């Protein structure tokens, strides 16, 4: 049976990320932050109306202890993300349960996002306090990088294109 657990979200941090914490058993580093996603719409006068009911999501990002990259995902989040920073994150949804400390015997639960990659959408020097240019965690050049752009062929929409034998018309 095939399964898929992938989230792709654009939103803003509701506060600064928590300080990084090293997990005792694995030596991995974890950074937690809260993320808000909403649906804004443009009014007829050109101003934007924010969603009155945004979705708030707890997020966690991990960097393994044996990760040899010079800049790890958790380092990028701490360095470039602050309250109000707009980011694009990809990851997976995870379900978490625990015992309620205030009500013994009661179980609590929530869904959280485990972040696997990030892109910073604010420009440097933006007014959000976060931001930071290109995505350093999962950047890959466009497919046609280094090749000259090709102009699309002009088509005469009144006449169908010439089709040689074996061409597919779509």
Secondary structure as the mmCIF struct_conf table of DSSP 4:
data_model
#
loop_
_struct_conf.conf_type_id
_struct_conf.id
_struct_conf.beg_label_comp_id
_struct_conf.beg_label_asym_id
_struct_conf.beg_label_seq_id
_struct_conf.end_label_comp_id
_struct_conf.end_label_asym_id
_struct_conf.end_label_seq_id
STRN STRN1 UNK A 7 UNK A 13
BEND BEND1 UNK A 14 UNK A 15
HELX_LH_PP_P HELX_LH_PP_P1 UNK A 16 UNK A 20
STRN STRN2 UNK A 21 UNK A 22
TURN_TY1_P TURN_TY1_P1 UNK A 24 UNK A 26
STRN STRN3 UNK A 29 UNK A 37
STRN STRN4 UNK A 41 UNK A 42
TURN_TY1_P TURN_TY1_P2 UNK A 44 UNK A 45
BEND BEND2 UNK A 46 UNK A 46
STRN STRN5 UNK A 48 UNK A 49
BEND BEND3 UNK A 52 UNK A 53
STRN STRN6 UNK A 55 UNK A 63
TURN_TY1_P TURN_TY1_P3 UNK A 65 UNK A 66
BEND BEND4 UNK A 70 UNK A 71
HELX_RH_AL_P HELX_RH_AL_P1 UNK A 73 UNK A 80
TURN_TY1_P TURN_TY1_P4 UNK A 83 UNK A 84
STRN STRN7 UNK A 86 UNK A 99
BEND BEND5 UNK A 101 UNK A 103
TURN_TY1_P TURN_TY1_P5 UNK A 104 UNK A 105
STRN STRN8 UNK A 107 UNK A 120
BEND BEND6 UNK A 122 UNK A 122
HELX_LH_PP_P HELX_LH_PP_P2 UNK A 123 UNK A 123
TURN_TY1_P TURN_TY1_P6 UNK A 124 UNK A 125
TURN_TY1_P TURN_TY1_P7 UNK A 127 UNK A 128
BEND BEND7 UNK A 129 UNK A 129
BEND BEND8 UNK A 133 UNK A 134
BEND BEND9 UNK A 136 UNK A 138
TURN_TY1_P TURN_TY1_P8 UNK A 143 UNK A 146
BEND BEND10 UNK A 147 UNK A 147
HELX_LH_PP_P HELX_LH_PP_P3 UNK A 148 UNK A 154
TURN_TY1_P TURN_TY1_P9 UNK A 157 UNK A 158
BEND BEND11 UNK A 159 UNK A 159
HELX_LH_PP_P HELX_LH_PP_P4 UNK A 160 UNK A 162
TURN_TY1_P TURN_TY1_P10 UNK A 165 UNK A 166
#
